[in-house]
């Protein structure tokens, strides 16, 4: 089946209405960003017809693009503002980072798989997101040279929230990431920095993510 841009626009609209807004995501800026970013550009060509499925999809290197609702849930939890500086750990295809680039002033996304980072960077350049940078590296280290960040989102589960990432949060900043076992059900956690050594922790519910690999995460199997 061949798809036109018009078909994809209609599919994005249905995705937002049925999978995101219907589940309680109400931020109008976020819903508009999810409609605007062409999700079909962030999946392999042979999966374009499934780009709007209510499920994760493989993107290579053993990684996935998260289902649309989970992307929206994490971004809503991070409470992004127009002047925010944002760090994403686990850029993958670059989709979530692109949605955040619609909402924030500056976004940095770290990806440990060079092949995925190169594809994402080329995609981002083609789509014109000048306020988004893809960086190859160990995301568990964060990006200390660009800190502090108003929000940090981690798209992989760790045994706990890495201290090094908490240190890179601005006061009032929010970190959102899944925490738990490398395989199985995990908890989506939001940490809000209240002061130099004070954080508020909130459990946002159960999720399933790939493991966070790196110096401050899990070891590669």
C-alpha positions in Angstrom: 0.0 0.0 0.0 1.4 3.4 -0.9 0.8 6.3 1.4 0.7 10.1 0.7 1.5 12.9 3.1 -2.2 13.5 3.4 -2.7 9.9 4.6 0.0 10.4 7.2 -1.5 13.6 8.4 -4.8 11.9 8.9 -3.1 9.0 10.7 -1.2 11.4 13.0 -4.5 13.1 13.9 -6.2 9.8 14.7 -3.1 8.7 16.7 -3.3 11.9 18.9 -7.1 11.6 19.3 -7.4 7.9 20.1 -4.1 7.0 21.8 -3.0 10.2 23.6 -5.9 12.6 24.2 -8.3 9.8 25.0 -6.0 8.5 27.7 -5.9 11.9 29.5 -3.0 13.8 28.0 -4.5 17.3 27.8 -1.6 19.8 27.3 -2.5 21.6 24.1 1.1 22.4 23.2 2.1 18.8 23.5 -0.9 17.5 21.5 0.0 20.0 18.8 3.6 18.9 18.8 2.6 15.2 18.4 0.4 16.2 15.4 3.2 18.2 13.9 6.2 15.8 14.1 6.0 13.3 11.2 6.3 10.0 13.2 6.4 8.1 9.9 9.8 9.6 9.2 11.3 8.0 12.3 10.6 4.3 11.6 12.3 2.0 9.0 10.7 2.3 5.5 9.1 -1.1 5.7 7.3 -0.2 8.9 5.9 3.2 7.8 2.4 1.8 7.5 2.7 0.8 11.2 4.3 4.0 12.4 1.1 5.0 14.3 0.5 1.6 16.0 -0.2 1.7 19.7 3.0 -0.2 20.4 6.8 0.2 20.2 8.5 -0.6 16.9 12.1 -1.8 16.2 14.5 0.8 14.8 17.7 -1.3 14.7 20.6 -2.0 17.0 18.2 -3.9 19.3 16.4 -0.6 20.1 12.8 0.6 19.7 10.8 3.7 19.1 8.4 4.0 22.1 4.6 3.8 21.5 3.1 7.3 21.0 1.3 7.4 24.4 4.5 6.6 26.4 6.3 9.4 24.5 3.5 11.8 25.4 3.3 10.6 29.0 7.0 11.2 29.7 7.1 14.6 28.0 3.9 15.7 29.8 5.5 14.6 33.1 8.6 16.7 32.4 6.4 19.8 32.2 8.5 21.5 29.4 8.3 25.2 29.0 9.2 27.3 25.9 12.5 28.6 27.4 13.7 25.2 28.8 17.0 23.4 28.1 16.3 19.7 27.8 18.5 16.6 27.8 17.3 13.2 26.5 19.1 10.0 27.3 18.5 7.4 24.6 17.8 9.3 21.4 17.0 6.2 19.4 15.4 7.4 16.1 15.2 11.0 17.4 11.4 11.1 17.5 10.8 12.0 21.1 13.6 14.6 20.9 11.9 16.2 17.9 8.6 16.4 19.8 10.5 18.1 22.6 12.2 20.5 20.1 8.7 21.7 19.3 8.2 22.6 22.9 11.5 23.7 24.4 14.2 26.3 23.5 17.1 23.8 23.3 17.3 20.0 23.2 20.3 17.7 23.5 19.8 13.9 22.9 22.5 11.3 23.7 22.6 8.0 21.9 25.2 5.3 22.6 24.7 3.5 19.2 26.6 5.5 16.6 24.6 4.1 13.7 21.3 5.2 15.3 22.8 8.6 16.2 24.0 9.2 12.6 20.6 8.3 11.2 18.8 10.5 13.7 21.1 13.4 13.1 20.5 13.2 9.3 16.8 12.9 9.9 16.8 16.0 12.2 18.7 18.1 9.7 16.4 17.1 6.9 13.3 18.0 9.0 14.9 21.4 10.1 15.1 21.1 13.9 17.9 23.6 14.4 17.4 23.6 18.2 18.1 19.9 18.5 21.5 18.2 18.7 22.2 14.5 18.6 25.3 13.4 20.6 27.0 10.0 20.5 28.1 8.8 24.0 27.3 7.2 27.3 24.1 8.8 28.3 24.3 7.7 31.9 27.1 10.4 32.2 24.7 13.1 31.0 26.2 16.2 29.3 28.0 18.1 32.1 29.4 20.7 29.7 25.8 21.7 28.7 24.3 21.5 32.2 22.2 22.6 34.0 19.0 21.3 32.4 15.5 22.3 33.1 14.4 18.7 32.2 16.1 15.4 31.7 14.2 12.4 30.1 15.7 8.9 30.1 14.2 6.5 27.6 15.6 3.3 29.2 15.3 1.7 32.6 18.0 1.8 35.2 18.4 0.2 38.6 17.9 3.7 40.1 18.2 7.3 39.1 21.9 8.1 38.4 23.2 10.6 40.9 25.3 12.2 38.1 22.1 13.1 36.2 20.4 14.6 39.3 23.5 16.8 39.7 22.9 18.2 36.2 19.3 19.4 37.0 18.7 23.1 37.5 16.8 24.0 40.6 13.2 23.4 39.9 14.2 20.9 37.1 12.5 17.6 36.5 14.0 14.2 35.6 11.7 11.5 34.2 12.9 7.9 33.8 11.8 4.3 34.3 13.4 2.5 37.3 13.5 -1.2 37.9 14.7 -4.5 36.6 16.3 -4.7 33.1 13.5 -6.9 31.9 9.9 -6.8 33.1 7.7 -4.2 34.7 9.3 -1.0 35.8 8.1 2.2 37.5 8.2 5.6 35.7 9.7 8.1 38.2 9.8 11.9 38.3 12.5 13.6 40.4 12.0 17.3 40.9 15.0 19.3 42.3 13.8 21.5 45.2 17.2 22.7 46.3 20.9 21.9 46.2 20.3 18.6 48.1 16.5 18.3 48.1 14.5 16.2 45.6 10.9 15.2 45.4 10.2 11.7 44.0 6.9 10.8 42.4 5.9 7.3 41.0 3.9 7.8 37.8 3.0 4.1 37.2 4.2 1.0 35.5 6.1 0.9 32.2 8.4 -1.4 30.1 11.6 -0.1 28.6 14.9 -1.5 27.4 17.8 -1.4 29.9 19.9 1.7 30.4 23.4 0.6 29.5 26.4 2.5 30.7 28.7 3.5 33.6 25.8 4.4 35.8 23.3 1.9 34.5 23.3 -1.8 33.7 26.2 -3.6 32.1 25.8 -4.7 28.5 24.8 -8.3 28.4 
